[in-house]
Amino acid sequence: MEHIENIEVICHKAEKKYQLGENLTRMKAEMRETRLTLFQYKKTNVLKAYDEINAVLDEQNVQTQAIANSQYCSGKLKNETSIWDRKLNELSEIIEEVSKCQKTWMYLEPIFSSDDIEQQMPNEAGSFKEVDDIWKQTMLSIEQDPTITNLLEQEGLKQLFITSNKKLDEIQSKLNDYLEEKRDVFSRFYFLANEDLLMLLA
């Protein structure tokens, strides 16, 4: 009985740490059940509900930080929490790169589907084809396994999309230069939006 106070302190800490561990386990299970939503776009798919995906990731990040900052988070639990935090950050960055790629890819895809534009800009068409293949392969993988954590299992996926986005930025820049050249030749083209000018040129 002379140790009762110390025992109570130890039990209290153990209970709090156990609860944190249970919360982390529940969070991981929830993420494994979180699925990405696709909708068909031409001959492939694109992601939708990015706001919902980001909301889930934000909530997970807040909860993970709460566990990590708790005075009862220590030892193995602290290490597990740190690993989970890195995975969540990696997921957020992947989703951000995929979202950026999707927006630009959807803008450029109908443009480079035109044979005329492809002939006028063969190098850019080749670069777009590389990104197009990556996009379709990624969407096929998500279709086969739509759980969001599947993105973490694809080695080098974030870097792949970072590189793809750089290529798309370069393609878009070259495309703008191409349109400016056409406007210099035909001054009336200055009154047309890019989309209308592309349709006319195609």
N, C-alpha and C positions, 0 to 999 in steps of 0.2 A: 504493500500500500504506500510505502514511502516514495515509490516511483510513479504514482498515479498521474501526477501533473505532466510529467515528461511523456508518459504513455498516451495521454489525451492529446498532447501536441502532435506527437508522431502519427497517431490515428487520424487526426484532423488533416494533416498534410497529405497523408496517404489517400484519404477519401477525396480530397480536392484534386490530387494528381490523377486518380482513377477516373474521376468525372471528365477531366480534360482529355484523357486518353480515349474515353468512350465517345466524346464529341468529335475527336479527330477521326476515329474509325467510322462514325456515322457520316461525316463529311466526305470521306473517300468513297464510301458506298453510294452516296448521292451522286457524286461525279461519275461513277461508273454506270449509273442509270441515266445520266443526262445524254440525250441524243441530239445530234445535229439534224436540222430539217432541210430537205432538198426540194426543189421544184424543177421540173423539166424545162430546159432551154435549148431549143433546136435538137441537136443529136446528143446532147450531154445534159448535165445538171448544174445548177448553181445553188448556193446556200441562201437561206432566208432567215429571218428572225434574229439578226445580229444583236439587236437591242436585248433580247431575252438571254442570249448566250453571254453577253457582257455583264448583264445583271447578275447572273448566276456566278460568274467568275469574280465579280466585285464583292458579292456577299461572302463567297468562300475566302477571299483575301482578307476581309475584315475579321472573319471568325478565326482564321489562322493567325493573324497578328495578335488577336486577343489571347489566344492560347500561348503564343510565343512570349508575350509580355507578362504573362502571369508569374507570380513569385513561386508558384507550385510546379512550373514547367522546368524540369531538370533531367539530367541523365539521358537515358535512351529516348524518352518522350521528346526532349528538346531537340535531339538529333532528327527524329522522325518528323517533327514539326518543321524543321529547317528544310528537310528534303521535300516535303509537301509544298512548302512555300515556293521553292525554286520551280517545282513542276507547274504550279499555278501561274507563275510569272511567264514560264515558257509557253504555256497554253495561251495566255493573253497575247503574247507577242506573235504567236503563230496565227491566231484569229485575226489580229490586226493586219498582218501581211497578206493573208488570204482575202480579207475584205477589200484591201487596196487593189489587189490583183484582179479581183472579180469586177470591180467597177471599171477599171481601164480595159480589161479584156472584153467586157460586154460592149464597150464603146468601139473598140477596134475590130472586133470579130466580123461584123457585117461589112466593114470597109475592105478588109483583106480577103473577104470571100469573093470579091470582084476580080475577075481575071485581068481587067484593064489596069487596076491599081497594082496588082501583083506584078504585071509586066513593067509598069513604070517605076516601081520600087522593089526590085527583086531581093536586095539585101535585107530590107526591113521585113519583107514578106517571109523570108527564111527565118529571121529571128522570131517573128510572131508565131510561125509554125512550131518552133521549139517550145515556146511558152504555152501554146495551144495544146500540145501533146502532154505537157506537165499538168496542165489544168484538168484535162480529161482523165488522165490516170489517177489524179488525186480524187476527183469526184467519183470515179468508179470504186476506189478504195473506201470512200465514205459511204457509198451506197451499199457496199457489202458489209460494212461494220460502221453504223452511224454513231456509235458511242464517242463522245468528245475525247475521251482518254486515248482512243485509237490514234489520234494525231501525234501523241507522244511516242507511240511505238514505231512511227515511220522515221527512221534515222535521217537526219539532215534536212528535214522538211522545212524548217524555218529558213535555213540558209538558201534552200532551193527557191523559196518564194521571194526572199530578199533579192537574189540574183534576177529572178523573173521580173520583179518590179522595176529594177534598174533597166532591163532590156525594154520593157514597155514604155518607160519614160523616154528612153532614147528614140524609140520608134515614133512616139507621139511628137517629139521635137522635130524629127526629120519630116514627119507628115506635115507639120505646121509650116516648115520651110518650103516644102513642095507646094503647098497651097498658096503661099505668098508669091512664089515664082509665077504661078498661074494668074494671080491677081495683077502682077506687074505686066503680064502680056495682055490681059483683057481687063481694062479698068472697071468695067461694069461688075466684075466679080467681087469688087470691094463691098458691094451692097448685099452680098449673099453671106449667110451664116456658113460655117464650115460644113455642117451636115448637108445643106442644100448644094453647096459647091461640089462636095464629094459625090452626091447623087448625080449631078450634071456631068461630072468628069467620068463617072463610071458608065 
